Amino acid sequence: MDGTVLIIGMGLIGGSLALCIKKEHPNANIIGYDVNHKELRLGKSLGVIDEMTLSLQSAAEKADLIIISTPVFQTEKIISQFELFSLKDTVLITDTGSTKEQIMKCSDMLTKNGTQFIGGHPMAGSHKSGVAAAKEILFENAFYMLTPGSGATEENVEKLKEWLKGTYAKFLIVEPREHDELTGMISHFPHIIAASLVHRAKVSSSGHPYLRRLAAGGFRDITRIASSNPTMWKDITIQNRMVLLSLLEEWKAEMNEVVSLIEINDPQKIFDYFNDAKIFRDDLPILEKGAIPSFYDLFVDVPDYPGVISEVTGYLAEEKISLTNIRIMETREDIYGVLVISFQTLEDRERALYCLRKQTNYELFLG
């Protein structure tokens, strides 16, 4: 497809979408806009975008496709600005926000004038942020939820999918409220729970000096999402507050049930509680990407001698295997002196596993 694409927000998501569009539609002209001029210049120098602009209005008025890839409250402000611009009659506008109902209500001011707004939410992410972390494969096989506005036609929904074809994502059409309920349960709510677990650990750590070291294992893994951007999660929590309040009330009831189980001290009922959870959890798809980005960990039980970490990473570098994070774990249950390497894709982890089995005799564990 030919045309001009304006991407507002030169971060991980905006930059990755630019790369996907450039690959699939090489004749498209991609313009980047960001209030952070450093990220904007970096996006241009890396070839993520073709042009950069400091004027949102001039770029928006010549765009055929506008992608707003900013925090949700900023997205609302930008939509409000569009009402004052002379946009093309045929322009398509979409966003990448993690909440949809409030943004779609905000977009009504555009759809009343015939502008096509189709809400979007690509469910993908990375350990890294910023345009330098952008990559074409970020959305591959991930779910990409679309919430067409009241005036959006089926033809334009298909046109947007064609623009985004290079993401190789799985598109789902949902209502804004359903989107917020789904992501509230399996993304937003877990972030709150992870943060609350970390808060409890922080309180306990004052009386238990070894807690921090013990938390380096499984506890650190299950609360990894608590390290997410606090500003972003503040905005998401406020935007999706009614769904989250409802879920938290249900969580209170769930915890009251657990309290009763422990008080009654019935071994069979306690077993059934954990077993029912295990059955449902074990039945979840393993290879599909979900609302919370998957990170694929490989645990390497390395010997204690100087240079062992550079040795391991050197083997991976020779095979051109990308890793997203690396750390040493003092304890992971009964495993000691463990090097934890995180990968963006399952394929990268499998290649790393094969590589290290070929090059070393270290014990390897999948996370």
C-alpha positions, -999 to +999 in steps of 0.1 A: +000+000+000+011+035-008+005+066+014+017+086+043+017+071+078+021+092+109+032+074+141+028+095+172+050+082+200+085+068+191+087+041+218+089+003+216+054-002+202+053+028+178+088+020+165+080-017+161+048-009+142+068+015+119+093-013+111+064-038+104+047-013+080+080-004+063+087-041+056+053-050+042+046-016+025+080-003+013+064+025-007+047+040+023+062+072+038+064+070+075+066+102+096+074+101+133+063+126+160+073+126+196+075+153+223+108+136+232+130+149+204+159+127+214+138+095+207+125+111+176+160+118+162+171+083+172+141+068+153+152+087+122+189+078+126+181+041+130+159+041+099+127+033+119+110+063+103+115+081+070+109+116+083+105+133+116+082+162+123+079+188+151+045+199+139+017+174+148-008+194+128+010+195+095+019+158+096-016+147+107-032+167+079-013+149+051-015+114+067-035+085+053-030+065+085-024+078+120-012+056+148-013+071+183+012+051+204+013+071+236+001+066+272-037+065+274-043+099+289-020+115+263-040+097+236-072+114+247-055+148+245-042+141+210-077+130+198-091+162+212-065+182+192-075+164+160-109+180+161-092+213+153-072+199+123-082+196+087-077+159+084-081+140+051-117+127+046-102+092+041-078+091+070-077+061+093-069+067+129-060+040+155-042+038+188-023+012+208-037+019+243-042-008+270-077+004+278-104+010+252-138+021+266-128+056+277-106+062+246-135+051+223-159+075+240-133+103+235-131+093+198-168+100+193-160+137+186-141+125+155-166+099+143-194+125+144-175+143+116-171+111+096-135+103+106-128+066+109-113+057+143-105+021+151-092+014+186-063-010+188-043-029+214-013-050+203-006-074+232+031-076+230+060-060+249+096-064+259+120-061+288+134-030+270+117+003+261+123+031+237+126+032+199+161+016+201+144-016+213+119-017+183+118-049+163+098-063+134+090-096+152+076-080+183+040-087+174+044-120+156+017-145+167+005-120+194-031-111+198-040-077+184-074-065+196-094-040+175-124-020+187-140-002+157-157+031+165-194+035+158-188+050+123-160+026+113-169+004+083-159-032+078-140-021+047-118+002+067-113-024+094-099-046+067-078-017+053-063-012+088-055-049+090-038-047+056-017-018+068-007-039+099-002-071+079+035-071+086+030-075+123+019-112+117-004-107+146-037-125+153-065-098+150-096-100+173-126-077+170-142-070+204-164-044+220-145-018+241-161-029+273-153-065+267-117-056+259-114-038+292-130-067+311-107-092+294-075-073+298-086-062+333-087-099+344-056-113+328-033-082+326-043-052+347-055-071+378-024-094+379-002-063+379-020-050+410-016-084+427+021-085+418+026-050+432+007-060+464+028-091+469+060-070+466+046-045+491+039-073+516+075-086+511+088-051+516+070-048+550+082-082+561+118-075+550+123-051+579+119-080+604+135-107+583+169-097+570+173-128+547+140-122+529+155-102+500+180-130+493+153-157+494+130-136+472+156-138+444+141-171+433+105-180+424+091-150+442+111-126+419+098-145+389+061-144+398+063-107+406+083-097+376+055-076+362+056-054+393+087-038+377+066-023+349+064+014+343+046+029+373+033+059+353+018+037+327+001+015+353-012+045+372-030+056+340-043+022+332-056+017+367-075+050+366-088+044+331-101+009+340-110+016+376-146+003+375-136-031+361-107-033+386-129-024+415-153-052+406-124-077+402-109-066+436-143-072+453-144-107+438-107-112+449-118-103+485-144-130+483-119-154+470-094-147+498-122-150+523-129-185+509-092-193+513-093-181+549-123-203+556-105-233+541-075-228+563-096-222+594-117-254+588-084-272+581-100-299+559-071-316+540-094-327+511-109-293+505-074-277+507-061-302+482-091-297+459-085-259+459-049-263+447-057-291+424-086-272+406-062-243+400-035-267+387-059-284+363-071-250+348-036-236+347-020-267+331-047-265+304-038-230+293-021-227+258+017-230+262+030-215+229+005-187+223+012-151+233-013-136+258-021-102+273+011-102+295+042-105+274+059-139+276+096-140+284+114-172+279+140-180+305+169-205+304+186-213+337+223-223+334+240-239+364+274-224+358+307-233+376+323-206+397+353-193+379+363-159+363+350-153+328+322-179+328+295-154+320+313-140+290+320-175+279+283-184+279+272-152+262+300-155+237+287-189+226+253-172+220+268-143+202+286-166+178+252-181+168+237-145+166+211-154+193+195-123+209+189-122+246+168-096+264+181-099+300+207-117+320+212-120+357+228-143+384+204-159+408+219-170+441+190-193+448+162-209+428+146-235+450+173-262+452+194-249+424+225-228+433+248-205+414+224-201+385+228-178+355+193-167+342+191-157+305+159-143+291+149-144+255+122-126+235+110-157+216+106-194+222+127-200+191+156-180+205+155-200+237+154-233+218+184-223+197+203-212+229+195-245+246+209-264+216+239-241+214+249-245+251+243-282+251+267-285+221+293-262+236+292-270+273+284-297+298+265-273+322+232-282+336+204-264+318+168-258+331+138-242+313+119-215+331 
